[in-house]
Amino acid sequence: MNILLLSVKNLRRKKIRSVLTIGGVAIAVGVLISLLGFDSGYQKSLTDNIDKMGYQLLVTAKGCPYEAATMMLKGGGGLRYMEQKVYDDIKNDSRVDKISPQLVASVFDPELQKGQGGYALYMGVNDDYLKLKPWAKFKSGGWFSGEDVNEVIIGFEAAEFEQRSVGDEVFVPGIGQILKVVGIFERTGTQDDGMMFIPLKTAQRIFTLPGKLTGIGIKLKDIHQISKFEEDMYKVPETQVISMAQVRGTILNLISSAKVLADAVALIAIFIAVIGVMNTILMSVFERTQEIGISKALGASRLDVFRLIWTETIVICVIGGAIGCGLALAGSGLVEYVIKKILPYAPTGKLVTIEPKLLAFAIIGAVVLGIISGIYPAWRASSMKPVQAIRSVE
């Protein structure tokens, strides 16, 4: 009989035990795939988010630099303010290619989140915003008609959530101002999708922050001048410069530290799965001692017995690996949801990226797992003496 078919038949003798063992392998493989998929997806999403900000450096008022950068990445408000004079001085620097001032403010809106209330984010910008982000396109409408007008351009997700279109009016809670929607941006996959954009001078007026900014985005003509530019900016009182490349590295380092612990859990799960598979196959060998002895007495070689038991082990691991791949694919959305809830900063976009080559790697890993787990049980079975094996159950 075909060894593969005989192996499957033997495993079906103890269905519950085989199913539980396969389930242990599936969980271990699924966890490992999810972790590797998160590592790849998070780095890509974070890099895309930072690249789509359009600038290499962010100038803010003094405070915790990475907290400030993270809040800007998330589109948060509540930052410290600096004088607009800083922007006026920097924009005349010959090393600057593009520059965009920002004034971010958050307003509590009791109508958000199905009446539970939430914060709407407003960002004051000027014409330089589109120069810094040339990929920003309008789904409908266009740019502001002036520098100090009561108009608003809405990000794609904010417009979808609030069911707004060009020509509608938006009431700013607690401010007593009504803004006319003049444009809606196309989806960018960044924090800008949930933002409300208004002219910088309008933001300074309606939020009573004349001559104030929360940040200045800067792109230099030569990226190699970043270090020297930062050194020069340190001399400007009450300001700090944050390199977005450093922010990316810092966030990834923090995530990597937590990932080491998660990887340790995954390795422990794989080790337990190996022990479980070995235990299942060994128990099967002990239960079939007489059967194995009779097979060898009828002419089965040690290699035949070894191959049979080894194949059973590999079958368990391959089936478990395939199910684990399915669990990882089906549960990637849930994993992503949990990650976004617990991480201090979760970039927009897909955080768990499971590519075909990762699934192929998982299946190959399951085969290797089966090969390793089956060596001892297969050797133990093939080493039995026919006569002793037959008499052992008498």
C-alpha positions in Angstrom: 0.0 0.0 0.0 1.1 3.6 -0.7 3.0 4.9 2.4 1.2 8.2 2.3 -2.3 6.6 2.3 -1.2 4.2 5.0 0.1 7.1 7.1 -3.2 9.0 6.8 -5.2 5.8 7.7 -3.1 5.3 10.8 -3.6 8.9 11.9 -7.4 8.5 11.5 -7.4 5.7 14.1 -7.1 8.3 16.9 -8.9 11.2 15.4 -9.3 13.4 18.5 -5.6 13.1 19.3 -4.5 13.8 15.8 -6.8 16.8 15.5 -5.5 18.3 18.7 -1.9 17.8 17.6 -2.7 19.4 14.2 -4.4 22.2 16.0 -1.3 22.9 18.1 0.9 23.1 15.0 -1.7 25.3 13.2 -1.7 27.8 16.1 2.1 27.9 16.3 2.4 28.5 12.5 -0.4 31.0 12.5 1.2 33.1 15.3 4.6 33.0 13.5 3.1 34.1 10.2 1.2 36.9 11.9 4.3 38.2 13.6 6.4 38.1 10.4 3.5 39.7 8.5 3.3 42.5 11.1 7.0 43.2 11.0 6.9 43.6 7.2 3.6 45.5 7.1 4.3 47.9 9.9 7.7 49.0 8.5 6.2 49.6 5.1 3.2 51.5 6.4 5.3 53.6 8.7 7.7 54.4 5.9 4.9 55.3 3.5 3.3 57.5 6.1 6.5 59.4 6.7 7.3 59.7 3.0 3.8 61.0 2.3 4.3 63.8 4.9 6.4 65.4 2.2 9.1 66.8 4.4 12.3 65.5 6.0 12.4 67.8 9.0 9.8 69.1 11.4 10.3 72.2 13.5 8.2 72.5 16.6 8.3 74.4 19.9 10.5 72.9 22.6 9.2 69.9 24.4 9.5 66.1 24.0 10.6 65.8 20.4 9.3 62.3 19.7 6.1 62.9 21.4 5.6 66.0 19.2 6.5 64.1 16.1 4.2 61.2 17.0 1.3 63.7 17.6 1.9 65.3 14.3 2.0 61.9 12.6 -1.3 61.0 14.2 -2.8 64.3 13.4 -3.2 65.2 17.0 -3.6 68.7 18.5 -2.5 70.1 21.8 1.0 70.9 20.8 3.0 73.9 22.1 3.0 77.0 20.0 5.8 78.9 18.5 6.0 82.3 16.8 5.4 82.6 13.0 8.6 84.6 12.8 10.5 81.3 13.0 8.9 80.3 9.7 9.6 83.7 8.1 13.3 83.3 8.9 13.6 79.7 7.8 11.9 80.1 4.5 14.6 82.5 3.4 17.4 79.9 4.0 19.0 79.0 0.7 19.2 75.3 1.7 15.4 75.0 1.9 13.6 73.6 -1.1 10.1 73.5 0.2 8.5 74.6 3.4 5.0 74.6 4.9 3.8 76.1 8.1 1.0 74.3 10.1 -1.3 75.2 12.9 -3.1 72.1 14.3 -6.1 72.5 16.6 -8.6 70.0 17.9 -12.2 70.8 18.7 -14.5 68.6 20.7 -17.6 67.8 18.7 -20.5 66.2 20.7 -22.0 64.8 17.4 -19.1 62.5 16.6 -18.9 58.8 17.3 -22.7 58.3 17.2 -23.4 61.1 19.7 -20.7 60.1 22.2 -18.5 62.9 21.2 -15.0 63.1 19.8 -12.3 65.5 18.6 -12.4 67.0 15.1 -8.9 67.9 13.9 -8.3 71.2 12.0 -5.1 72.1 10.3 -4.3 75.6 9.2 -2.1 75.6 6.0 -1.1 78.0 3.2 -0.5 77.5 -0.5 2.9 75.9 0.2 1.1 72.7 1.5 0.3 71.6 -2.1 3.9 72.3 -3.1 5.2 70.0 -0.3 2.6 67.3 -1.2 2.2 67.4 -5.0 0.5 64.0 -4.9 -2.5 65.5 -3.0 -5.4 65.5 -5.5 -8.9 66.8 -5.2 -11.8 64.4 -5.5 -14.1 67.4 -6.0 -13.8 71.2 -5.6 -10.5 73.0 -5.3 -8.2 75.2 -3.2 -9.2 78.2 -1.0 -10.4 81.4 -2.6 -8.3 83.5 -0.3 -5.8 83.6 2.7 -8.3 84.5 5.3 -11.7 83.1 4.3 -14.1 80.9 6.2 -13.6 77.9 4.0 -12.6 74.3 4.6 -11.1 71.4 2.6 -12.0 68.0 4.0 -9.9 64.8 3.9 -11.4 61.8 2.2 -12.3 59.8 5.3 -13.6 62.9 7.2 -15.9 63.7 4.3 -17.1 60.1 4.1 -17.8 60.0 7.8 -19.6 63.3 8.0 -21.3 62.9 4.6 -20.1 66.2 3.3 -19.8 67.5 -0.2 -18.6 70.7 -1.9 -21.0 73.6 -1.1 -22.0 72.2 2.4 -21.4 74.2 5.5 -19.5 73.0 8.6 -20.1 74.3 12.0 -17.1 74.5 14.3 -18.4 73.6 17.8 -17.4 75.9 20.6 -16.0 78.4 18.2 -19.2 79.8 16.7 -17.9 79.8 13.2 -19.4 78.3 10.0 -17.1 77.1 7.3 -18.0 76.4 3.7 -16.7 73.2 2.1 -14.8 74.2 -1.1 -12.9 70.9 -1.7 -12.5 67.3 -0.8 -9.2 65.5 -1.1 -8.8 62.0 -2.6 -7.7 59.2 -0.3 -4.0 59.4 0.6 -3.8 56.5 3.1 -2.3 58.9 5.7 -3.6 60.9 8.7 -4.5 63.7 6.3 -7.6 61.6 5.3 -9.2 62.5 8.6 -8.2 66.1 8.7 -10.1 69.4 8.1 -7.9 71.9 6.3 -8.5 75.6 6.6 -6.4 78.7 5.6 -3.6 79.4 8.0 -4.7 82.9 8.7 -8.3 81.7 9.2 -7.1 79.1 11.8 -5.1 81.8 13.6 -8.1 84.0 13.7 -10.9 81.6 14.7 -8.8 79.7 17.3 -7.5 83.0 18.7 -3.9 82.2 18.0 -2.5 85.2 16.1 1.0 84.7 14.8 1.2 81.1 16.2 2.2 77.8 14.6 2.5 74.2 15.9 4.9 73.0 13.3 6.9 73.8 10.2 7.5 71.0 7.6 10.8 71.4 5.7 12.3 69.6 2.7 15.9 70.5 1.8 17.4 70.8 -1.6 20.2 68.4 -0.6 19.4 65.6 1.9 23.1 65.5 3.0 22.7 69.0 4.6 20.2 67.7 7.2 22.8 67.4 10.0 24.3 70.8 9.4 20.8 72.4 9.1 19.7 70.8 12.4 22.8 72.1 14.2 22.0 75.6 12.9 18.4 75.3 14.1 19.5 74.4 17.6 20.6 78.0 17.9 17.0 79.3 17.4 15.4 79.9 20.9 12.4 77.8 22.0 12.4 75.5 19.0 13.6 72.0 18.2 14.1 70.1 15.0 13.0 66.5 14.5 14.3 64.4 11.6 11.5 62.2 10.3 14.1 59.5 9.5 15.1 59.5 13.2 11.5 59.3 14.2 11.0 56.3 11.9 14.1 54.6 13.4 13.0 55.3 17.0 9.5 54.0 16.5 10.8 50.9 14.8 13.3 50.3 17.6 10.6 50.5 20.2 8.4 48.1 18.2 11.4 45.8 17.7 11.9 45.6 21.5 8.3 44.5 22.0 8.6 42.1 19.0 11.5 40.3 20.6 9.1 39.2 23.4 6.4 38.3 20.9 9.0 36.2 18.9 10.0 34.4 22.1 6.3 33.5 22.6 6.1 32.2 19.0 9.3 30.1 19.4 7.9 28.6 22.7 4.6 27.8 20.8 6.6 26.0 18.1 8.7 24.1 20.7 5.5 23.0 22.4 4.1 22.0 19.0 7.2 19.9 18.3 6.9 18.1 21.7 3.2 17.6 21.0 3.8 16.0 17.6 6.6 13.7 19.0 4.3 12.7 21.9 1.5 11.8 19.5 3.6 9.7 17.2 5.4 8.0 20.1 2.1 7.0 21.6 1.0 5.7 18.2 4.2 3.7 18.0 3.7 2.1 21.4 0.1 1.3 20.7 1.1 -0.4 17.4 4.1 -2.3 18.8 2.8 -5.7 17.9 1.6 -4.5 14.5 5.0 -3.2 13.7 6.6 -6.4 14.9 4.4 -8.5 12.6 5.1 -6.2 9.7 8.9 -6.6 10.2 8.4 -10.4 10.6 6.6 -10.5 7.2 9.5 -8.7 5.5 9.1 -5.0 6.2 12.6 -3.5 6.4 13.8 -1.0 9.0 13.7 1.7 6.3 10.1 0.9 5.5 9.0 1.3 9.1 11.1 4.4 9.5 9.6 6.0 6.4 6.0 5.1 7.5 6.3 6.7 10.9 8.3 9.7 9.6 5.6 10.3 6.9 2.9 10.3 9.6 4.8 13.0 11.4 5.3 15.1 8.3 1.6 14.7 7.3 0.5 16.1 10.7 2.8 19.1 10.4 2.0 19.9 6.8 -1.8 19.8 7.5 -1.2 21.9 10.6 0.9 24.3 8.6 -1.7 24.7 5.9 -4.4 25.4 8.5 -2.1 27.8 10.3 -1.7 29.7 7.0 -5.5 29.9 6.7 -5.9 31.1 10.3 -3.2 33.8 9.7 -5.0 35.0 6.5 -8.5 34.9 8.1 -7.3 36.5 11.4 -5.1 39.2 9.9 -7.8 41.8 10.2 -8.4 41.0 13.9 -4.7 41.1 14.6 -4.4 44.5 12.8 -7.4 45.9 14.8 -5.8 44.8 18.1 -2.5 46.2 17.2 -4.0 49.6 16.3 -5.7 49.7 19.7 -2.7 48.9 21.8 0.2 50.6 20.0 0.9 54.3 21.0 1.3 55.1 17.3 -0.1 52.9 14.5 0.4 54.1 11.0 -2.4 54.1 8.5 -2.5 51.4 5.9 -2.3 47.6 6.2 -0.2 46.7 9.2 -0.1 42.9 8.7 1.1 42.0 5.2 1.1 38.3 4.4 2.7 37.7 1.1 2.7 34.4 -0.9 6.4 33.9 -0.2 5.7 34.1 3.5 3.1 31.4 3.2 5.5 29.3 1.2 8.1 29.8 3.9 5.6 28.7 6.5 4.7 25.5 4.7 8.4 24.6 4.2 8.9 25.4 7.9 6.1 23.0 8.7 7.8 20.2 6.7 11.1 20.8 8.5 9.2 20.7 11.8 7.8 17.4 10.8 11.2 16.0 9.8 12.7 17.0 13.1 9.8 15.9 15.2 9.6 12.5 13.5 13.3 11.4 13.7 13.2 9.9 17.2 9.7 8.2 16.9 10.6 6.7 13.5 14.0 5.5 14.8 12.4 4.0 17.9 9.8 2.1 15.7 12.4 0.9 13.2 14.7 -0.4 15.9 12.1 -2.8 17.3 13.0 -6.5 17.2 10.2 -8.4 15.5 10.0 -11.2 18.1 10.3 -8.8 21.1 7.7 -6.5 19.6 5.2 -9.4 19.1 5.7 -10.7 22.6 5.6 -7.3 24.3 1.8 -7.2 24.2 1.2 -10.8 25.5 
